[in-house]
């Protein structure tokens, strides 16, 4: 059985896992992980003072995606997840990422400090035809999506919206999208090429428990003008769109977001301590 990593002085960096040694840094045993290779699978979440929201769901998604991509055995994945959880810092704000390398088939943990968290988001109104090769699995297209977000940032946006060739909205480069039509919480159909978002699922389940109608609808970006639109993920939680930037004419208008604050508070309170 591998020993958990020390919690004395957590630092950013990439740790590689092997069945015999557990998680080790790039200098241990003279081994250097394949930094920069394409990822077969990735998953990440916000870790704040040892508390995480829905970590079990991230585990399920990661293990399932690794299995679908011909990754290590289930036994090794379970052992990796145990060692990874032991190694996570219990203080501070972090944005860790678990990885499966596409070529090396290495399991890794990337420890990163969390960026500044936002309560609102500026969205790129131009839209981007979905460039992903594996849209239903997080990991293979992270580099492509980073370039899309960089393009959006040049237009003053924090996030880019991906659209189908038909113009139907799919999701953000790093977020799921939900919006309100009157009292109905709407989102794209799961039949579309979208990632199964953990945060989006939590929101949908709360809506169903509390009697809020949930509907899958096909909408273009223009259809969202003036509406309460949320871009959600495991890092920032719920962020309403406060501005649409870089679009054509007529410009999109961000609607008021009267529901966001209460739902955001509820979501933040779901965080539980690591075991």
C-alpha positions as CSV (number, residue, x, y, z in Angstrom):
1,X,0.0,0.0,0.0
2,X,1.4,3.4,-1.0
3,X,2.0,6.1,1.6
4,X,0.0,9.4,1.4
5,X,1.9,12.5,0.4
6,X,2.8,14.8,3.2
7,X,0.5,17.8,4.0
8,X,3.3,19.9,5.6
9,X,4.2,22.0,2.6
10,X,1.9,21.6,-0.4
11,X,3.2,23.1,-3.6
12,X,2.1,23.4,-7.2
13,X,3.4,20.8,-9.5
14,X,2.8,17.6,-11.5
15,X,2.8,14.3,-9.7
16,X,2.9,11.0,-11.6
17,X,1.4,7.8,-10.2
18,X,2.6,4.2,-10.4
19,X,1.3,1.2,-8.6
20,X,4.5,0.6,-6.6
21,X,5.5,4.2,-5.8
22,X,2.2,5.9,-5.7
23,X,2.5,9.7,-6.5
24,X,6.0,11.0,-7.1
25,X,7.3,14.3,-8.3
26,X,9.3,14.8,-11.5
27,X,12.7,14.4,-9.7
28,X,11.9,11.3,-7.8
29,X,13.8,8.2,-9.0
30,X,15.1,10.2,-11.9
31,X,11.7,9.9,-13.6
32,X,10.2,12.8,-15.6
33,X,6.5,12.6,-16.6
34,X,5.5,13.4,-20.1
35,X,4.6,17.0,-19.5
36,X,2.8,18.7,-22.4
37,X,1.4,15.5,-24.0
38,X,-2.2,15.4,-25.1
39,X,-4.6,14.1,-22.5
40,X,-6.9,11.2,-22.9
41,X,-8.9,12.2,-19.9
42,X,-8.9,15.0,-17.4
43,X,-11.1,16.2,-14.5
44,X,-10.8,19.1,-12.1
45,X,-12.6,20.8,-9.2
46,X,-12.4,23.5,-6.7
47,X,-10.7,22.5,-3.4
48,X,-11.1,25.1,-0.6
49,X,-9.6,24.4,2.8
50,X,-10.0,20.7,2.3
51,X,-13.6,20.8,1.2
52,X,-14.9,19.8,-2.3
53,X,-18.3,19.8,-4.0
54,X,-19.5,16.4,-5.4
55,X,-16.0,14.8,-5.5
56,X,-17.7,11.4,-5.9
57,X,-19.3,12.5,-9.1
58,X,-15.9,13.7,-10.5
59,X,-14.5,10.3,-9.5
60,X,-17.3,8.5,-11.4
61,X,-16.8,10.6,-14.5
62,X,-13.1,10.2,-14.5
63,X,-13.1,6.4,-13.9
64,X,-15.8,6.0,-16.6
65,X,-13.9,8.1,-19.1
66,X,-10.6,6.2,-18.4
67,X,-12.4,2.9,-19.0
68,X,-13.9,4.2,-22.2
69,X,-10.5,5.3,-23.5
70,X,-8.8,2.0,-22.7
71,X,-7.0,3.3,-19.6
72,X,-5.5,1.4,-16.7
73,X,-7.5,-1.3,-14.9
74,X,-10.3,-0.4,-12.5
75,X,-8.1,-1.6,-9.6
76,X,-5.3,0.7,-10.5
77,X,-7.8,3.6,-11.1
78,X,-9.2,3.1,-7.6
79,X,-5.8,3.0,-6.0
80,X,-4.7,6.1,-7.9
81,X,-7.8,8.0,-6.7
82,X,-7.1,7.0,-3.1
83,X,-3.5,8.1,-3.3
84,X,-4.6,11.3,-5.1
85,X,-7.1,12.2,-2.5
86,X,-4.6,11.6,0.3
87,X,-2.2,14.0,-1.5
88,X,-4.6,16.9,-1.8
89,X,-3.9,19.9,0.4
90,X,-6.2,20.5,3.3
91,X,-5.6,24.3,3.5
92,X,-5.8,27.0,0.9
93,X,-7.7,27.3,-2.4
94,X,-6.7,24.9,-5.1
95,X,-7.8,23.8,-8.6
96,X,-6.3,20.2,-8.9
97,X,-6.6,18.2,-12.1
98,X,-6.4,14.5,-12.5
99,X,-5.1,13.3,-15.9
100,X,-4.6,10.2,-18.0
101,X,-1.9,10.8,-20.7
102,X,-2.9,9.9,-24.2
103,X,0.4,8.4,-25.3
104,X,2.1,7.5,-22.0
105,X,-1.1,6.2,-20.3
106,X,0.2,7.7,-17.1
107,X,-2.1,8.7,-14.3
108,X,-1.2,12.1,-12.9
109,X,-2.2,14.8,-10.4
110,X,-1.6,18.4,-11.3
111,X,-1.7,20.6,-8.2
112,X,-2.6,24.2,-9.1
113,X,-3.6,27.1,-6.9
114,X,-7.1,28.2,-7.7
115,X,-7.4,31.4,-9.8
116,X,-9.5,34.4,-8.7
117,X,-13.1,33.2,-8.6
118,X,-15.8,35.3,-10.2
119,X,-19.5,35.8,-9.5
120,X,-20.3,37.0,-13.1
121,X,-18.9,36.3,-16.5
122,X,-18.5,38.2,-19.8
123,X,-19.4,35.9,-22.7
124,X,-18.2,36.1,-26.3
125,X,-21.2,36.8,-28.4
126,X,-19.6,35.8,-31.7
127,X,-19.8,32.1,-30.9
128,X,-17.4,29.4,-32.1
129,X,-18.2,26.4,-34.2
130,X,-17.4,23.5,-32.0
131,X,-13.8,22.4,-32.8
132,X,-13.6,19.5,-30.4
133,X,-12.8,16.0,-31.6
134,X,-14.2,14.2,-28.5
135,X,-16.8,16.5,-27.1
136,X,-18.3,14.1,-24.5
137,X,-15.0,13.5,-22.8
138,X,-12.9,16.1,-20.9
139,X,-9.3,16.0,-21.7
140,X,-8.4,15.4,-25.4
141,X,-9.5,18.9,-26.5
142,X,-8.2,21.1,-23.7
143,X,-5.5,22.7,-25.8
144,X,-8.0,23.5,-28.6
145,X,-10.4,25.0,-26.1
146,X,-7.7,27.1,-24.5
147,X,-7.0,28.7,-27.9
148,X,-10.7,29.4,-28.3
149,X,-10.8,31.1,-25.0
150,X,-7.8,33.1,-25.9
151,X,-9.6,34.4,-29.0
152,X,-12.6,35.3,-26.8
153,X,-10.3,37.2,-24.4
154,X,-9.1,39.4,-27.2
155,X,-12.8,40.5,-27.5
156,X,-12.9,41.3,-23.8
157,X,-14.7,38.1,-22.8
158,X,-14.0,35.6,-20.0
159,X,-15.6,32.6,-21.8
160,X,-16.4,31.5,-25.3
161,X,-19.7,29.8,-26.3
162,X,-19.5,26.8,-28.6
163,X,-22.2,26.4,-31.2
164,X,-23.2,23.6,-33.7
165,X,-23.0,24.3,-37.4
166,X,-26.7,25.0,-37.3
167,X,-26.1,27.8,-34.8
168,X,-27.6,26.0,-31.8
169,X,-25.8,26.7,-28.6
170,X,-23.9,23.8,-27.1
171,X,-21.9,25.0,-24.0
172,X,-19.0,27.1,-23.1
173,X,-15.3,26.2,-23.7
174,X,-15.0,25.4,-19.9
175,X,-18.6,25.7,-18.8
176,X,-22.1,24.3,-19.1
177,X,-24.8,26.7,-20.1
178,X,-28.3,27.1,-18.5
179,X,-30.8,29.8,-19.0
180,X,-34.3,30.8,-17.8
181,X,-37.3,31.2,-20.0
182,X,-40.0,32.6,-17.6
183,X,-39.9,30.1,-14.7
184,X,-38.4,27.3,-16.7
185,X,-34.8,26.3,-16.3
186,X,-33.5,25.5,-19.8
187,X,-30.4,23.7,-21.2
188,X,-29.2,22.1,-24.4
189,X,-30.4,18.6,-25.2
190,X,-28.1,15.8,-23.9
191,X,-28.5,14.4,-27.5
192,X,-26.2,17.2,-28.6
193,X,-22.4,16.8,-28.4
194,X,-22.0,18.2,-24.9
195,X,-20.0,17.2,-21.8
196,X,-21.9,15.8,-18.9
197,X,-21.3,18.6,-16.4
198,X,-21.2,17.8,-12.7
199,X,-22.3,21.2,-11.7
200,X,-25.1,21.3,-14.3
201,X,-26.4,18.0,-13.0
202,X,-26.5,19.2,-9.4
203,X,-28.5,22.3,-10.5
204,X,-30.9,20.2,-12.5
205,X,-31.5,17.9,-9.6
206,X,-32.2,20.7,-7.2
207,X,-34.7,22.2,-9.7
208,X,-36.5,19.0,-10.0
209,X,-36.6,18.5,-6.2
210,X,-38.0,22.0,-5.7
211,X,-40.6,21.9,-8.4
212,X,-38.8,24.1,-10.9
213,X,-39.6,23.0,-14.5
214,X,-36.6,21.9,-16.5
215,X,-36.6,21.7,-20.3
216,X,-34.1,20.9,-23.0
217,X,-34.4,23.5,-25.8
218,X,-32.4,24.3,-28.9
219,X,-31.6,28.0,-29.0
220,X,-29.1,30.2,-30.9
221,X,-27.1,32.9,-29.2
222,X,-29.5,35.5,-30.5
223,X,-32.3,33.7,-28.7
224,X,-30.6,34.3,-25.4
225,X,-30.5,38.1,-25.5
226,X,-32.1,39.7,-22.5
227,X,-32.4,36.3,-20.6
228,X,-30.9,35.2,-17.4
229,X,-28.0,33.0,-18.6
230,X,-25.7,31.0,-16.3
231,X,-22.3,29.6,-17.3
232,X,-21.5,26.9,-14.6
233,X,-18.5,24.7,-13.8
234,X,-16.8,23.1,-10.8
235,X,-14.4,25.9,-10.4
236,X,-16.6,29.1,-10.3
237,X,-19.9,27.4,-9.6
238,X,-22.8,29.5,-11.0
239,X,-21.9,32.7,-12.9
240,X,-24.6,34.7,-14.6
241,X,-23.7,36.4,-17.9
242,X,-23.3,40.0,-17.1
243,X,-22.1,41.2,-20.6
244,X,-22.0,39.8,-24.1
245,X,-18.9,41.1,-26.0
246,X,-17.6,40.9,-29.5
247,X,-20.8,40.1,-31.3
248,X,-22.5,41.5,-34.4
249,X,-25.5,43.7,-34.9
250,X,-27.8,44.0,-33.1
251,X,-25.6,43.4,-30.0
252,X,-26.8,40.8,-27.4
253,X,-28.1,42.2,-24.2
254,X,-27.4,40.5,-20.8
255,X,-30.6,40.0,-18.9
256,X,-31.0,40.5,-15.1
257,X,-30.1,37.6,-12.9
258,X,-32.4,37.7,-9.9
259,X,-32.1,33.9,-9.2
260,X,-28.4,33.5,-9.4
261,X,-27.4,34.7,-5.9
262,X,-29.6,32.3,-4.0
263,X,-28.7,29.3,-6.2
264,X,-25.0,30.2,-5.9
265,X,-25.2,30.2,-2.1
266,X,-27.0,26.8,-2.1
267,X,-24.3,25.3,-4.5
268,X,-21.4,26.6,-2.4
269,X,-22.9,25.0,0.7
270,X,-22.7,21.6,-0.9
271,X,-18.9,21.4,-0.4
272,X,-17.9,18.5,2.0
273,X,-14.6,17.7,3.7
274,X,-12.2,15.3,2.1
275,X,-12.2,11.9,3.8
